[in-house]
């Protein structure tokens, strides 16, 4: 996935903002509960487990987006030698 996003950014795919957000922030987010915790809580394995994990990850992304301003962190400029 990381290579696909990097390739899309390098090729100039639009819109860039969601790609950059994923690359810089969202890809590291984890749901507040793991699959093992959900299974222990009685969620059946299979499609329902996947739905629960996706919903929890979306919640984590929305929480981060509400806390942060609508800007992408600036990277350090690279100077040519």
C-alpha positions as CSV (number, residue, x, y, z in Angstrom):
1,X,0.0,0.0,0.0
2,X,2.8,2.4,0.9
3,X,4.4,2.0,-2.5
4,X,1.1,2.5,-4.3
5,X,0.5,5.8,-2.5
6,X,4.1,6.9,-3.1
7,X,3.6,6.1,-6.8
8,X,0.3,8.0,-7.0
9,X,1.9,11.0,-5.4
10,X,4.9,10.9,-7.7
11,X,2.7,10.7,-10.7
12,X,0.7,13.7,-9.6
13,X,-2.6,11.8,-9.0
14,X,-5.3,14.2,-7.7
15,X,-6.5,14.9,-5.1
16,X,-3.3,14.8,-3.2
17,X,-4.5,15.7,0.2
18,X,-6.0,12.3,1.2
19,X,-2.9,10.6,-0.1
20,X,-0.6,12.8,1.9
21,X,-2.8,12.4,5.0
22,X,-2.7,8.7,4.7
23,X,1.1,8.7,4.1
24,X,1.9,11.1,7.0
25,X,-0.8,10.2,9.6
26,X,-3.5,7.7,8.9
27,X,-1.4,4.7,8.0
28,X,0.0,4.5,11.5
29,X,-3.4,4.6,13.3
30,X,-4.7,1.5,15.0
31,X,-8.2,0.8,16.2
32,X,-8.7,1.1,20.0
33,X,-9.4,-2.6,20.1
34,X,-7.5,-5.4,18.4
35,X,-9.0,-8.3,16.5
36,X,-8.2,-10.6,19.5
37,X,-10.0,-8.3,21.9
38,X,-13.0,-8.1,19.7
39,X,-13.1,-11.9,19.4
40,X,-12.8,-12.3,23.1
41,X,-15.7,-9.9,23.5
42,X,-17.8,-12.2,21.4
43,X,-17.6,-10.7,17.9
44,X,-17.7,-13.6,15.4
45,X,-14.7,-14.0,13.1
46,X,-15.2,-13.3,9.4
47,X,-16.9,-10.3,7.7
48,X,-18.4,-9.0,11.0
49,X,-15.0,-8.8,12.6
50,X,-13.7,-6.9,9.6
51,X,-16.6,-4.5,9.7
52,X,-16.0,-3.8,13.4
53,X,-12.2,-3.3,12.9
54,X,-12.8,-0.9,9.9
55,X,-15.4,1.1,12.0
56,X,-13.0,1.4,14.9
57,X,-10.2,2.5,12.6
58,X,-12.5,5.1,11.0
59,X,-13.3,6.4,14.5
60,X,-9.5,6.7,15.2
61,X,-9.0,8.7,12.0
62,X,-12.0,11.0,12.7
63,X,-10.7,11.6,16.2
64,X,-7.3,12.7,14.9
65,X,-8.8,14.8,12.2
66,X,-11.0,16.7,14.7
67,X,-7.9,17.4,16.9
68,X,-5.6,18.6,14.1
69,X,-6.0,21.6,11.9
70,X,-6.7,21.1,8.2
71,X,-3.1,21.4,7.2
72,X,-0.4,18.9,6.3
73,X,2.7,19.0,8.3
74,X,5.5,20.7,6.4
75,X,8.5,18.6,5.7
76,X,12.1,19.9,6.0
77,X,13.3,21.5,2.8
78,X,16.0,19.5,1.1
79,X,18.8,21.7,-0.2
80,X,20.8,20.8,-3.3
81,X,24.5,20.6,-2.8
